[in-house]
Amino acid sequence: MRAAVMGSPIGHSLSPHLHRAAYAAMGLDEWSYEAFECDEARLPGLLAGLTPVRGQGGGERAWAGLSLTMPLKRAVLPLLDIVSDLAVEVGGANTVVFADGLRHGHNTDVHGIQRALAEAGVPAPRSATVLGGGATAASALAALRNLGLFAVTLLVRDPARAGETAEVADRLGVTLAVETFDKLDASIGVDLVVSTLPAGAADAWAGRLARVPALFDVVYAPWPTRAATAVREAGGTVVGGFPMLLHQAVRQVELMTGRTDVPVEAMRAAGEAEIARRSTAPQG
């Protein structure tokens, strides 16, 4: 059986290390997991060329599923046969499972966020602010909704570009207050700040973010970010992006293999080892 991660850029992805570690520990010697560079323009053609599993069988070259990263999570939706309710609400699927000749779309990012927060001991927040307005921010809104929060502040550079995320909030039944980053100080007196910004984007605000009780920063490399360090040194709780990545991948393996005995700790060890290797590898 075959599986892969697709996106652009894809060279940095940890997914192959996580999924291959799972297959090895589960004794799935016939399974393989690859990484393909794929942008939105190439996605329809690549997806059409895959041979899905039909029924309970499927040859060794059949495809079990795909992990999708940016910029494909929203672009894939019209190409799927069946989309889970959660993926519809969030407006993005990061997982495609091939079953019975059909393409099934799922969102496991929401699960990953919830599990990462629970693992770190972060209680269900009574208030939260999300930094950034992309696909991961949409998943964060769903996770917060699932934790019982129905009013969230969203900070973005340009509110005019947050339309899709605002639509997600409407579907989730979440009241969203969209503000620009110049309102940061007025928006972080909350239980939890979720930063969905790319690496380095929140560095300039590290000192101001230090006073938040809990920070969930989706960056996993380089880690810790300046914001994470500031919060931790001030006594706050910090959750990094790797636990989210790990637990969304665990759920992907469950969906693709149909098994529940997924080796979380073997996957965690493989991911942490690769992050450590990259942090010491020569640059250039």
NUKOLBA-308175 format. One record per residue (C-alpha): residue in three letters; x, y, z. Coordinates in steps of 0.02 Angstrom, whole numbers, plus 32768, in hexadecimal, padded with zeros to 4 digits. Example, Ala and Ser with C-alpha at 12.3 -4.5 7.8 and 13.67 -1.06 7.14 Angstrom:
BEGIN
ALA82677F1F8186/SER82AC7FCB8165/
END
This chain:
BEGIN
MET800080008000/ARG803880B07FDC/ALA801E81578033/ALA807082008022/VAL807382B58057/MET8057833C7FD5/GLY807183F87FDC/SER80E484847FA8/PRO816784967FEA/ILE817283E3802A/GLY822A83C3804D/HIS821A83F78104/SER81888382812B/LEU8199830F81C2/SER810782A48188/PRO8172821E8133/HIS81D4820281D4/LEU813681F6823C/HIS80D4818381C9/ARG8167811181A0/ALA818B80FC825A/ALA80D680C98273/TYR80DA804A81E6/ALA817B7FFD8228/ALA81387FEB82D9/MET80937FA6829A/GLY80E77F24822C/LEU80A27F70818C/ASP813B7F428126/GLU80DC7F4E8081/TRP80AB800380A0/SER810C8097805C/TYR80FF81538079/GLU814581D58001/ALA814C82927FEF/PHE811682EB7F50/GLU812C83A17F23/CYS807F83D97EE9/ASP802D84837ED9/GLU7F7684AB7EBA/ALA7F8984A67DFC/ARG7FD383F77DFD/LEU7F5D83AD7E80/PRO7ECC83787E0E/GLY7F3F831A7D97/LEU7FA282C47E1F/LEU7F0682927E7E/ALA7EB4824D7DE0/GLY7F4D81E07DBF/LEU7F4881827E64/THR7EFF80D47E6F/PRO7E8C80CB7F06/VAL7E6680327F6E/ARG7DC67FDB7F3A/GLY7D677F717FB7/GLN7DD07F158037/GLY7E5D7EE87FC2/GLY7ED57F527F5F/GLY7F7B7F227F16/GLU80227F587F5A/ARG80237FEF7EE4/ALA7F76802A7F1B/TRP7F6880CF7F77/ALA7F2480D18028/GLY7F28818B8045/LEU7F7C82358042/SER7FB182B880BF/LEU7F9B8368807D/THR7FF5840580B4/MET7FF184B68073/PRO7FB284EE7FF8/LEU7F4484587FD7/LYS7ECF8448806C/ARG7E4884B88023/ALA7E6D84957F6C/VAL7E4C83DA7F7F/LEU7D9783E97FBA/PRO7D4283F07F0E/LEU7DAB835B7ED6/LEU7D6882E67F5C/ASP7CD5826F7F55/ILE7CAA8273800E/VAL7CDD82F9808C/SER7CC982E68148/ASP7C59836081A3/LEU7CEE83A98200/ALA7D5283C68160/VAL7CBA841E8116/GLU7CA9848D81B0/VAL7D6284B881B2/GLY7D6984CD80F6/GLY7E01846080E1/ALA7E3883AA80DC/ASN7EE98378810A/THR7EC782C080F0/VAL7E87825B805D/VAL7E5A81A48076/PHE7E3B81357FE0/ALA7DB480B48006/ASP7D3680577F9B/GLY7D7580B47F02/LEU7D4A815D7F4E/ARG7DAF81EF7F91/HIS7D7F82178044/GLY7DB882BE808E/HIS7DDB82D68148/ASN7E23835B81B9/THR7E988317823F/ASP7EE783C08269/VAL7E5A83E682E2/HIS7E798341833C/GLY7F3383698341/ILE7F1684138392/GLN7EA183CE8415/ARG7F14833E8442/ALA7FAC83B2844B/LEU7F53842684C4/ALA7F158395852F/GLU7FC183448532/ALA800C83E78574/GLY7F8783F585FA/VAL7F3A849485B4/PRO7E8784A185F7/ALA7DF584CF8587/PRO7E09858C8570/ARG7D838609859D/SER7DCF86858522/ALA7E4A86798492/THR7E9D86DC8408/VAL7EDC868F8366/LEU7F6B86E08306/GLY7F5F86C88249/GLY7ECE86A181D7/GLY7EFD860C816B/ALA7EC985558167/THR7F1C852C820D/ALA7EC185BD825F/ALA7E1E85738220/SER7E4A84CC8271/ALA7E7685288312/LEU7DC985778314/ALA7D7A84CB8303/ALA7DE684868390/LEU7DB785178401/ARG7CFF84FE83D5/ASN7D0F84468403/LEU7D59847C84AA/GLY7CBF84E584CC/LEU7CF885918494/PHE7C8085ED8421/ALA7CCF869B8418/VAL7D8186B683D9/THR7DEB874B83A3/LEU7E4D87398301/LEU7EE387A982DF/VAL7F1A87BB8229/ARG7F7E883581C0/ASP7EF088588148/PRO7E3C8837817F/ALA7E06883780C8/ARG7E67879480B2/ALA7E14873D8146/GLY7D70871F80EC/GLU7D83866280DD/THR7DAF86528195/ALA7D1A86BE81C4/GLU7CAB864A815F/VAL7CF485B681BE/ALA7CC7860B8262/ASP7C1486228225/ARG7C06856981FA/LEU7C4E853A82A3/GLY7BD785AD8300/VAL7C6A86128344/THR7C5E86CE8359/LEU7CFD8715830D/ALA7D4687C1832F/VAL7DC387E882A5/GLU7E49886782D2/THR7EF2889D828E/PHE7F97887F82E7/ASP7F9F89318327/LYS7F1688F883A0/LEU7F88887083E7/ASP7F9A88B88496/ALA7EDD88CA84A8/SER7EBF8819846A/ILE7F3487AC84D0/GLY7EE687BD857B/VAL7EA0870E855F/ASP7EB9865D85A1/LEU7F09861F8500/VAL7F6086698469/VAL7F7085FA83D0/SER7FF386338353/THR7FDD85E982A5/LEU8061865E825E/PRO80FB861D8203/ALA81A3860E8259/GLY81E986B7828D/ALA81498719826A/ALA811F87328323/ASP81D18751835F/ALA81BB880D836A/TRP812A87F783E4/ALA8181877A8457/GLY819087F384E8/ARG80D9882484DC/LEU809E877084CE/ALA8102873F8569/ARG8070876B85DB/VAL7FF486EF8591/PRO7FCC86588600/ALA7FDA85DC8570/LEU801F85E484BF/PHE800485638437/ASP8082858983AD/VAL806D85198314/VAL8125852E82E2/TYR818E84928304/ALA823384C682B7/PRO8296852782E6/TRP825A85088397/PRO824185578410/THR820985F883BF/ARG8231869D8414/ALA817A86AD8446/ALA817985FF8491/THR8218862384F3/ALA81D086C68536/VAL812F86748571/ARG818B85E185C1/GLU82078652861B/ALA817586B88660/GLY8127861A86A7/GLY80A385FA8622/THR8078855785CC/VAL80BD853C851E/VAL808384BF849B/GLY80E984AB83FC/GLY80B78476834F/PHE810683CA8355/PRO8083837B83C9/MET7FFB83B98353/LEU8057837182BD/LEU807182CD8319/HIS7FBD82B3834E/GLN7F7282E582A7/ALA7FE682658257/VAL7FB081E082D4/ARG7EFD81FC82A0/GLN7F2F81F481E9/VAL7F80814B8202/GLU7EE2810E8258/LEU7E77814881C6/MET7EE98103813E/THR7F0D8059818D/GLY7E68803D81E5/ARG7EC880108284/THR7EC3805F8330/ASP7F6680188375/VAL7FCD80A98332/PRO807680B8838B/VAL8072816C83C6/GLU811781658424/ALA817681168393/MET813681A28322/ARG8162822583A4/ALA821381E283B4/ALA822C81DF82F7/GLY81EF829182E4/GLU825682D68373/ALA82F1827D8331/GLU82DB82CB8286/ILE82C0837882CF/ALA835E83638336/ARG83BF8328829E/ARG838983BE8238/SER83B6843782C4/THR846B83FA82C1/ALA847D83DB8206/PRO84EE845481A4/GLN848B84DE814E/GLY849885038094/
END
